[in-house]
Amino acid sequence: MEVREHGEDVTTEVRNRIYAEVLGPEKRNQVRGFGLGVGWADVLEIVIKQRGISKEVKYLREAYEAQKQATDAAEEKMTCMMHDANGKAEKMKKRARRKHTKA
């Protein structure tokens, strides 16, 4: 559900962010507003505050992994293409030898 207030869209994400700003970050695996005994893993879509640098490292790690997967896939494709090209070249050499020996 979206509500428009003061010219801004108020989405669930915005509400969660405001809730986190008002009550502060999660502490010691306790969920703010839920009392003792409820851990953050027990509540879906909870906003957990992370240090800026750890978020940045996380995004860089994800980007690195995505790039590594793309590079590995490209290398595998290139290896297959080279293998196919070598096979075709070998067949052409055999045909040329047969034609040369027949003549």
N, C-alpha and C positions, 0 to 999 in steps of 0.2 A: 504494500500500500504506500502511495506517495502523497505527501501533503505539501502544498506550496505555501511558504510563509516568508514574508519580507523579500519577495522576489527570488527566493532560492528554493530548489527542490529539496525536500527533506525525505531522504530514502532511509531504508533500514541501516545501511552503512553509515550514513550521517548520524543517525540516532545512536548507533553503537559507539561511534567516535566521541559524541558528546557525553554519553554515559561514562566512557573511560576517562574523559577529561575531568568530569565533575567528581567522580569517586576515586580517581587515581589508578595507578597500575596494579596489576595482580601481584600479590605478595605471598611467598611461601606456599605456593600451590593452593591458595585459598581464592575463591571467586568472590569478588566484591559484591555485596548485596544479597548473597545467598546463605551467609552464615557459615559456621564451622562444619567441617566434614564434607563439603562439596568442593571437589577439585576442578581445575579448569578443563581437564579432559572429559569431565562429566557433562559439560554444557556446550552445545553446538554453537558455532559461529561466534565464539568469544573473541574479544579483541585483547591480544596480549602485547604489551609494550615491549619493544626490543630496542636496544641501543642502535643508533643510526649506523655505526660502523658494522655491526653484526648483520644488519639488513643489507648493507652494501656488499659485504662479503658473500652473503647468501645469494644475492642476485648475480654477482660475478661468477660464483661457483656454478650456478645454474646455466649461465651463458657459456661458460667454459665447457661444461658437460654437453650442451647442445652442439657447440662447435666441434667438439671432439667426435661426437657421434656422426655428424655430417662429414667430417674428414675421413673417419673410418669407413663410412659407406662409400665415399668417393674413391678411396684407395682400393676397396674391394671391387668396385665396378671397373676401375682401371685395370686391375689385375686380371679380371675375367676377360676384358677386351683384349689385353695383350696376349693372354692364353689363346683366345680365339684367333687372333691375327697370326700368332706363331703356328697354330694348327693349319690355317689356310696357306701360309707360306710354305710349310712342309709339304702339303698336298700339291702345290704348284711345282715345287722342286721335283717331286716324284713323277708328275706328268711330263715335265720337261726332260727328265732322264729317260723315261719310256720312249718318248718321241725321238730323242737323240739316238738311243740304242737301236730303234727300228729302222732309222734312216741309213 
